[in-house]
Amino acid sequence: MVDCHEWHTCQRVLKVFVNFCRTIMKINLKITIIFSMFGKNINLNMIPFAPPRIDDKIINKVIETLKSGWITTGPNVKLFEEKLQKYTGTESVLCTSSATDGLELILRWFGIGKGDEIIIPAYTYCATANVVIHCGAIPVMVDVNKNDFNISINNIKNAITKKTKAIIPVDIGGLPCDYDEISRLINSPAVKSLFSPNNELQKKLGRILILADSAHSIGAVYKNKKIGKIADITVFSFHAVKNLTTAEGGAVVLNLPDEFNNKELKDFLKILGLHGQNKDALTKTKGNWKYDVITAGYKINMTDIQAAMGLVELERYDNDTLKKRKWIFDYYSENFEDDKRLILPVYNNEEKKSSYHLYMLRIKDIDEEKRNIIIKKITEKGVSVNVHFQPLPLLSFYKNLGYGIKDFPVAYDNYKCEISLPSFYDMTEEMLKKVIDSVTKSVNEVLK
Ligand SMILES: Cc1ncc(COP(=O)(O)O)c(C=O)c1O
């Protein structure tokens, strides 16, 4: 038996031990502890690259949805679509399970298939090319601009043939592409007369389709118009690292010319994205069970749990998220401005306002190997960075299809010296100072 005195002593010792552990954990959070494990430095206090903003508002809204009895596509998705319409100033938005699915849905709706050519930038994420390949068409890759990372208009011009059915410009890092120039080009009599439609939809449009891959650029502005209101069709991504996230998810914004009924098209795309079933799960409730299948559709609907996150994210997007992201970008640029070894990203000018998605820094006169050493050194100093993107012709699959990086010299030059810096809502000034210091010191060490 333990007597009363021993029991109290035990409790006191336990209390001291618990307090000791708490103090150690607090210290751990405040200072960077680097220790060696299997010969590698593990930094317990790394600045992450782009963690999502998961706060009580998001958590409570998701819990509310889980408890509501409706978790798949339902009232939240409907409301999120309506709010996205209002936000983009358009009348027709369809939420999807990802941007990839949204892009592919549109290509399939437009009848893209074997023998068709779709122009895309060589400098993008693989999704832009893969959706074209899934449809059996050919992604015609073109080089990008020197001063930013977006598709070059001159190169588009040279790539258009009578097989070209669509162009997928990508707003890399959140900076809008040169949409007016693209529009002028595809509407020019010479290019229009080259267009050879394969079906009634293509005949109705009478020209190349502009399908914007705006995975990075929700909230960006081009000539006073929000992205979504510019291209024929725009696709956003709400993947976990994006500015506005639903964990996974996307949205298709329909902005086709007057010959098309964007509202009716949305209803059809909804069916096409749900196995071709003419009633969704919510509509089938209340005894209204009988449905038909009108085409062999896909399965790409967004859930109400995802939309719950989206509703919270969208409500605070312009006045909170974008403001914070702009502050981060400005902070980096103001502090890097005098370092003549660096090329700072373009993110705002008279015509364009970025969504401040990726801070894509470049370092002058270095090769890929030096860039990679700089990245290693930055990481060892406790900062997570990234590279956006490896031009597609560098990747095995596309290389094996015959694409060669020598045909995309600007894409390679931009890539070889690029480092994307952390940017996320919860970043503090202290963190930014640490990133700037780590980058500067690492560049000094490599370029000494
Ligand atoms: C340029 C670009 N396009 C498309 C996608 C695909 O987005 P999702 O993951 O929502 O399918 C991404 C994803 O990162 C991207 O960066």
The ligand as an SDF file (V2000), in Angstrom:
LIG
                    3D

 16 16  0  0  0  0  0  0  0  0999 V2000
   -1.0100   25.2900  -63.9340 C   0  0  0  0  0  0  0  0  0  0  0  0
   -1.8590   24.2050  -63.3440 C   0  0  0  0  0  0  0  0  0  0  0  0
   -2.8670   23.6940  -64.0420 N   0  0  0  0  0  0  0  0  0  0  0  0
   -3.6710   22.7430  -63.5390 C   0  0  0  0  0  0  0  0  0  0  0  0
   -3.4730   22.2410  -62.2900 C   0  0  0  0  0  0  0  0  0  0  0  0
   -4.3420   21.1540  -61.7870 C   0  0  0  0  0  0  0  0  0  0  0  0
   -5.1000   21.5300  -60.6870 O   0  0  0  0  0  0  0  0  0  0  0  0
   -5.8680   20.4280  -59.8210 P   0  0  0  0  0  0  0  0  0  0  0  0
   -4.8820   19.8520  -58.8700 O   0  0  0  0  0  0  0  0  0  0  0  0
   -6.9670   21.1760  -59.1430 O   0  0  0  0  0  0  0  0  0  0  0  0
   -6.3840   19.4180  -60.7690 O   0  0  0  0  0  0  0  0  0  0  0  0
   -2.4290   22.7340  -61.5020 C   0  0  0  0  0  0  0  0  0  0  0  0
   -2.2030   22.2150  -60.1590 C   0  0  0  0  0  0  0  0  0  0  0  0
   -1.3070   22.5640  -59.4430 O   0  0  0  0  0  0  0  0  0  0  0  0
   -1.5940   23.7370  -62.0430 C   0  0  0  0  0  0  0  0  0  0  0  0
   -0.5580   24.2310  -61.3480 O   0  0  0  0  0  0  0  0  0  0  0  0
  1  2  1  0
  2  3  1  0
  2 15  2  0
  3  4  2  0
  4  5  1  0
  5  6  1  0
  5 12  2  0
  6  7  1  0
  7  8  1  0
  8  9  2  0
  8 10  1  0
  8 11  1  0
 12 13  1  0
 12 15  1  0
 13 14  2  0
 15 16  1  0
M  END
$$$$
